[in-house]
Amino acid sequence: MTQCDCNSQKESLESQVKALKDLIEVAKAVVSTLDLDTVLQAILTSAMRFAETPAGSVALYYDAKRELSLHAHSGLTADFVKKERWEVTAGGLTEQVLRAGEIFYIEDTEQTPFFNNPIALNEGIRSLVCVPLIFQERIVGILYLDDFAPRQFDREKLNMLSILASFAAMAIHNATLHKQTKLLAITDALTGLHNHRYFKQYFRQEMARAKRYHKPFSIIMMDVDDFKSYNDSYGHAAGDRLLEMMGELILQTIRGVDVAFRYGGEEFIVLLPETRLEKAVLAAERLRDSVQKGTAERLVEGTNRGVTVSIGVASYPENADKMDELFNIVDSLLYLAKRCGKNKVYHQESIEIPVT
């Protein structure tokens, strides 16, 4: 064997050792946390460094909907990443990756007839690697590694990326389970809304944020009118179905930034960040109307009527600047609305008598 051959073998061995060390660092990064967003960003950052690409993204895959959801990205323009969800296009690159279940790469997009993604081409992506993230024979996501120039990909590194993908898929699975477990701990099982325990935590957190940044903040508290009578007349199963329906109607009516809770029994709370009293009252009226119409249209089997709700509304800083005071005010307004005829929205400016 010549000196040249020995040097070549040595360089190849050193390269493999370095690649393995890089892979171990990647594996450490992706299994070091159970926070899903942190896991996905770690996967992307590590994979881009390993494959030496200037850009990339990670999308989670939902088989039932044949849909991908963007969760992490780097090196890409705002226009490219503004579409957070998209369906798998028949005949496209992603469909080929999903069908084959193995790494797919393109060394020059302009010389690849089937690659006709106008958004990617407009972004200037000229070469890319698509890595399916597979856990227990199920694709949970796809890692995209992009370059803005044509290039030849190192085959050894591509093979090692498949090992990285296994670590990544396992980390995604574990982080997803962890997220679901945490969500169960703060979710009311019957209505799907957040529970009482999480309300106390979130209320304190949002009140502190409103004070820190001098932002308005509102709270809506509602109670199903005559719920005990409803339960007595139609049974607890019908009562449970009504509470389920309440959860659905509330979520359909509030904004995406608002957060809803089942406070207890037939009482519900909605917190409205950065919302003044006037807007919160309008939101409460929408909720009252939605419940009255929605429960009338979607009668629980065996019943012959819908229900109404009484609502109290209060805001920081208009009504109070302390959390306990604000809660006591909205609680008093709710019960005043019930005593004064039900199916009403009450706030301090709407009544002449003081709230005690």
N, C-alpha and C positions, 0 to 999 in steps of 0.2 A: 504494500500500500504506500502510495506516495505521500510526501509531506502535505501536498495540496489536498489530497483526499482526507487526511487526518484533520486538517484545519476545517474542511467543509463539514465533516461529521461533528466536530466540536461545536461549530457555529450552530448547526442544526439542533444539537442536544441542548445548547444554552438557550436557544430560542424556545424549545419545547418546555424547558424548566421555567423560563420567564412566563410563558403562557399559562402554565399550571399555577404558578404563584399568583398571577393576575386573576385567574379563575377562582382560586381560594379566597382572595380578597373580595371578589364579587359575591361569592356565596355567603361570606360573613356579613356583607352589607345587606343582602336581601332577606336574611333570616334574623336580623338583629332587632326587629321591631314587629309589633302586631298592629300598628296603625296602617290602614290600607293605603291611604294617600302617600304616607312616608315610604312604604314598601314599594309602591309603583315608581316613585321618583328615584328611589335607590336603584331599582332594576334598570331604569332608563339611563341614569348617569353612569352606572358601572358598565353597562353594555356598550354605550357610546364610546367610553374610554377604551374598552377592550377591543372593539372593532375599528376604532379610530375614525369615527364618522362625526361630522359637525352638527348633525341634527337627528331627531328621532321622536318617537311617541309610543305610548302604550295605550291600547284600547281593550276594555273588557268586552267579552262576547256573551250575548244572551241567546242561547240556541232556540228557545221557544218563540222569540220574535224575529230571529235571524237578523239581529241588530247589534251594532258595536257602539260603545260609549267611550269617548275620549276621557282619560283620567290623568295623564301626565304627558308633557311635551317639552322639547327644548330645541332652540335654534331655528324655530319656524315663525313665520309672520302671524300677526293677529288675524289677518284675513283667512289664513289657512286653517287656524285652529278654532275659528268662531263657531263652526258647525260641530256641536258636541256629540250628536247622535246621528247615525246613518244606517240605512239598511244595506245588506250585502247585495251587490249588483250582480246579476246573472252574467257569467262569462268573464267577470273582472278578476283582477289579481287576488283580492281577498278571498273570493269564492274558491279559486284554485288552491290557495293555502289551506283553507278550511277542509276542502275535499281531500287533499293529499295528506294533511296532517304532518307535514315536514317542512324544513327550512326551504324558502324559495328566494331566489335573488335575481336581480336584473342589473346588468353591468352598463347598459345604456338604454334609457327609456325611449329615446328618439329612434332607436333601431329595433324596437320591440313592438310589432304590429298590434298585439292585443292590449297593450298599455295605452289606454285612451282616457285616463282620468284628467279632465281639464284643470281641476284645482291643483293637482300635483304638478302638472306640466307648467302651469302659470307660476307656481312657486319656484320653478327652476330645478326641480329634483331630476337628476340625470341617472342616478344609480341608487339602488336600495336593496335591503335585505328584510325579508318578512319572516319572523320567527314565531310559530304557533306555540302557545304556552299551554301544555297539556298536563292535566292531573287526573289520574285514574281513567285514562282513555277518553277524557272529555276536554275539549278545548275551552279554556276559561278566559283566554285573551290572546292578543297578537302584539308582538313587539316589532315596531318598524324602525329600521336604522337607515338614515338617508344621507346622500351626498349630492353636492351640486355640480359634480363633474363626473364624467364616465370613469369607471375604474374596474380593475380586476380584484376580486375579493380573494383573500388568502383562504384556501380550502381547509387547512388545518384549523384556522380560527373559526371558520363556519361550523366545523364539526364540534369544536369546543363550545360554541354558542348553544348547541343543542343540550349540552350538560347544564349550562347556565339557565336555559329555559326550564329544565326540570326543577332546579332550585327555585326559580322565580314562580312557577306554577304552584309549587307546594307552599311558598310564602303567601301567595295571593289567596289560596284556599284557607290557610290558617288565619290570615288577617280578616277575610270575609266572615269566617265563623266567629271570630272574636267580635267583629262589628255587630253581627246579628245577635250575639249573646248580650252585648252591652245595650243594644236597642230593646231587646226583650225586657231587660231590667228596668227600663224607663217607660215602657209602653203598657197601657191598659189593655188587657187581653180582649175584653168585650167590644170596645168601641174603636180600637186601633189608634186612639189619641194618646198623647203622653199622659203619664200618671201623676198622682198627687205629689209623690216624692220628688219627681223631676220638676214639677211646677215650682216648688219652694226654692230649689237650686237655681232654676232658670230666671225666676222673678228677681231674686237677689242679684244675679249676674247682670241682667238687663237694666235694672234700676241703677246699679253702680255705673254701668256704661253710659246711661243717659246723663247722669250727673257729671261724669268725667268729661264728656264731650259736649255738654250743654245742649242736649237733644231732647225733644219732647218724647213722651212715652205714654201709652194708654193701655188700660185694662178693661175688658168686657167680661162680665160675669152673668151667666144665665141659668135659669132653673125651669125645668119642664113643669108646666102648670098641671095641677091635679094628678100628679103621677101615681100617688097612692090609690086614688079612685080608679085610675086606668088599670093598675095591677090587680086590684080587687075584682074589677069587672071582667077582665079578660085573661087573667092568670099571669104568672111570673114569666112564662116562656114568651108571651106577647110583649111583656114589659122589657125583657132582654132584647127582643128584636127591635123594639122602639129605640132603645139606647144605641144599638148598633146603627140604626138608621140616622140617629142624631149625629153620630161620629161621621158618617158618610156625608151628610148634608153640610155639616160645619166645614169639613175639608174641601168640599166643592165650592163653598161660598167665600172663604177667606183668601187673602193674597198669599203668594208664595213665601213672603218674608214674615208673615204672621205665624204664631205658634199656638196650637190648641191643646187643651188638657181636659181630661175628665177629673174634676176636683173631688168628686165623691158622690155616690148615689146618682141622682138625676141632675147634679150641678156641673156646669161646664165653664171653662175660662178660656179666653183668647187674649194673648198678649200681642200688642201692636207696636213694634219698634218705630221710633222716629215719626210718630203719628200724633197730631194735636187732637184736642177734644172734638172739634167740629167734624173732622174726618172719621174719628172713632165712632161718633154717634151715627153717621151715615152707614158705617160698616155694621153696627149693631142693628140698624133698621133692616139692612139686607139679610142679616141672619134671622131676625124675627120673621120676616116675610118668607124666607126660604124654608124655614121649619114649618110654618103654617101651611104653605102650599105643598111642600114636598111630602109631608106626612099625610096630607089629604089625598094626594095623588097615588101614594104608594102605601095603601092601607095594609096594616099587619093582618094576616089571615085570621078570620074570626072576629075582627073588630068592625065597627061601622063609622069610625070618625078618625080624623087626624088630631093633632095636639097643637098647643101654643106654648110659647115661652115668655117669661118675664125677664127683663134684662136691666142691669145697672152698668153705667159707664163712668169711668173716672180717668183723669189724666195728670201726669206730672209735666210741668210744675203747676199747672192751673189750679188743681184741687188740693194737692199736698206735695211736700218735698221729702217725705219719709215713707219708706216701704210699708210699714205697719199702718200708718195713717191712710195711705192710698187704698190699701186693701180694706180697711174698715169702712171707708167711705163707699166703695163700690159694693160691698156686701150689704150695707144699709140701704143703698139705692135699689138694689135688687129686691129686697124684701118690702120696701116701700111700693115698688111697682106691683108686687103681688097683692099687697093689702089694698091698693087703689084700683083694682079691676082686672089685673093680669093682662097678658098679651100686650105689654107696653115696654117702651124703652125709657128709662129714667136716668137723667144726669142732673147735677146740681143746678145748672142754669135753667132746667126745664120745670123746676118746682119752686114754690114760694116759701114752703116751710123748711126750716133747717134740718139737715141730716144729723141724727144723733147716733 
